[in-house]
Amino acid sequence: MPAKVGAIKILSISSSSIFNVGDVYHMSPQAWAKTFAGGGSFNTGNRIHVDINRSNTFVNDEENIDQSIINDA
C-alpha cells in the first residue's frame, strides 16, 4: 500500500543511520568502530577517584580490515 507523507524537516542524520520516506521491505543499517583507551577509561558512577601516575596507550594496528560486514544482513 503506498504511503502518503506530508512535509518533512530533517535537522541531522548520524553516519550510521537510515532515513526512508515511503514503503520499505527491509532495512539493515551497519556500522563498525574500533576504540583504544588507556588505564582509568570508561569509568561510570558517583565519586570516582582514579590515581594513575603514568598511563600510556600504544596502538600498533597493522590490519586494514578486522572483520568484514559485507552482505551481513
C-alpha atoms as one frame of an Amber mdcrd trajectory, in Angstrom:
protein
   0.000   0.000   0.000   1.511   3.364  -0.956   2.439   5.719   1.857   1.250
   9.310   1.928   3.772  11.590   3.593   3.419  15.275   4.382   6.175  17.842
   4.861   9.422  16.586   6.411  12.144  18.656   8.060  15.427  16.849   8.681
  17.836  18.533  11.090  20.540  15.875  11.195  21.216  12.223  10.447  24.118
  10.358  12.012  26.600   8.480   9.856  25.309   5.023  10.832  21.588   5.645
  10.371  19.000   5.153   7.642  16.334   7.642   6.593  13.458   6.389   4.493
  10.231   8.005   3.324   7.576   5.686   1.993   7.224   1.940   1.741  10.134
  -0.291   2.644  10.590  -4.057   2.795  13.943  -4.470   4.520  16.353  -2.002
   6.144  19.667  -3.047   7.652  21.969  -0.280   8.907  25.539  -1.376   9.517
  28.348   0.369  11.359  31.634  -0.550  12.977  34.090   1.129  15.314  37.416
   0.467  16.960  38.200   2.048  20.308  41.505   2.293  22.130  41.641   3.512
  25.718  44.183   3.642  28.492  44.022   2.931  32.186  41.220   4.700  34.029
  38.997   4.947  30.963  35.297   4.099  30.701  34.576   4.609  34.391  30.982
   5.261  35.414  29.454   6.024  38.779  29.466   8.639  41.504  32.598   9.992
  43.213  35.139   8.079  41.154  38.790   8.713  42.005  41.384   7.334  39.605
  45.044   7.775  40.501  47.308   6.572  37.723  50.733   8.174  37.712  51.786
   7.203  34.198  49.367   5.634  31.781  50.279   5.202  28.132  48.265   3.527
  25.417  50.343   2.414  22.475  48.412   1.336  19.390  50.083  -0.604  16.624
  47.278  -1.905  14.433  48.676  -3.192  11.159  45.442  -4.807   9.966  43.489
  -2.865   7.363  40.293  -4.879   7.851  39.489  -6.614  11.143  36.168  -8.239
  10.272  34.212  -7.733   7.093  30.486  -6.986   7.359  29.802  -7.092   3.617
  26.466  -8.761   2.831  25.780  -9.207   6.552  22.028  -8.775   6.806
